[in-house]
Amino acid sequence: MTSQRIGEKQGRTRGFGVMLKTLRAREGLTQQELADRIGVTNSSVCLYEGGRRVPSRMTISKISKVLNLTNDEFVLVLNVAEQHD
């Protein structure tokens, strides 16, 4: 993988993380509260928001329910998450 492709992938993953952090803050949840509600560790949420990991589809579905996402928001989050591959 070229350094340009690596940079592009990191940018998309980081985009997902920024989106997640914004949506979590909108609901007034801490990373730990979100982690507890979706059944992952606090460090996992930290990795998601930092753009170092993208959650599975199942976890994204749990996140969408906890964060009260509309159908449009859920589709957007899912699309951004899937671009990391």
Order of alpha helices (4+ residues) and beta strands (2+ residues): alpha-alpha-alpha-alpha-alpha
